[in-house]
Amino acid sequence: MKIAFVGKGGSGKTTLSSLFIRHLAATGSPVIAVDADINQHLGPALGLDEAEAAELPALGARLPLIKDYLRGSNPRIASADTMIKTTPPGEGSRLLRVREDNPVYDACARPVELDDATVRLMVTGPFTEADLGVACYHSKTGAVELCLNHLVDGRDEYAVVDMTAGSDSFASGMFTRFDMTFLVAEPTKKGVSVYRQYKEYARDFGVDLKVVGNKVQGQDDVDFLREQVGDDLLVTVGHSDWVRAMEKGRPPRFELLEEENRQSLRALQTAVDATYERRDWERYTRQMVHFHLRNAQSWGNERTGADLAAQVDPDFVLREQMVATA
């Protein structure tokens, strides 16, 4: 199951996504955690120190390897150089699975120990000095989109992505790649403004969107959020001494997280798991193709010198039961 955490900067989405990752790992489920935010704080939120976080391999820097592996023997893709962030899989493409080992994970993922469990962490990589003035951050998140396009995940398997802040997620088609999107909102007008943008942009794409109220201090805050977002409000999260200790670099064992907040995390998982029966792989593939054709026409054909529409395999539908390609 693919889950996105979005919200305005400072809403606490990285903290909430890290708590959810810890919760899923504590249940024994396999988890891939992805930091696709420009600020790159997910690693420290999962307990890495600054030096360890700085040594994480950047997905963007390994894009040629990722493209070459995912291309496989797909005859519609002339070379890895003609693949762009939206290139969809087809017959002969290699697919990624949550539980497997593969060259992409070997190069781009690192294990992170969480109490008695381990998750795989992948990061887009920070904005570097070489990027200043010449690149946008979406050039880095393209590697995440390409991996999600080729990811076949099943029930009780989770890929959790900490997305870039605000409505920047709509700069690509990546916002359609998720079974569930959790929008983290504070009980303020600014806190719910991103929700309104997200709701409007995602309206025509069948995006499952739920609001997680964060930094809630009382019933008045709950009432405000309910008034602003209605039934999209799933749960609220209040003050946490556990989180405060984690932010100081001294997290207790996760089992000591406050019961009220543990209940909220269980509610998030229940909401995610409920989407399994509604999965529509044909729509998922169709949306993938839609954004690929838009990107091809807008900039991809000119940049690669190829007709990227020819990469679309009209008979291919990504499905959970697909047999792996060697």
C-alpha angles and dihedrals in degrees: 000000000000118000130184128198113204136166143123120301111282094019092118098250093139091051092048093046091050091050091050091049090051090048094051092046090051089058090058095250120143110250135191111196119199127192106206096159120111090230094059099210100140095092094056090043087058091052105269117138120232094265093050092047091050091055095055110119113250117235092212092057091054098046095119090057091046092050094046092051097044093046090064110160096328103149092203092066109071095194142345087255090068094055117103131186092275099045106135124218121254140171107324096020118130115240130207125231129194097232101042135090115234140155092265092057091041091056102033110025130070128192116246119197115224111183102291097349139068130216131189113242124200125179134193090221129242128287104268134207089254089059096054112117095355108063140041123223092245089072086069098044089054088083089058092050092050091051092048090051088058099039118112109191132172142199114310091015116109139198111185118192124194099209130207115275127269124358093325087106087079093065085091138023091258091106088073094055097083137088089208134015118200113200111201111212134178117219094259135096091253089047093060097037092086089050091059092049092047093046092051097046094044096044097099097042103063094245114174103225128182129173123229110199110217133191089023113169104179150340092292089062091048091049091050093052092045090051091051103041104019118196091356087081104100105170141342130225125205137186115326127195087193091059091046090054090047091052088054089054094253106101116175119221109297092241087071093064110123112276093233091057092043088056090053091053090050089052089053091053092047090053091049094047091049090063092063094085090050096054112133110191092179091058090043091054093042092054090047090055092044094058093041092057091047092051092044092055095040099050114326100083092049094045097047099033090229137107098250093186085074089066090071113101103208093200097048123103119175109234137175095239097055119136114242118253115227 
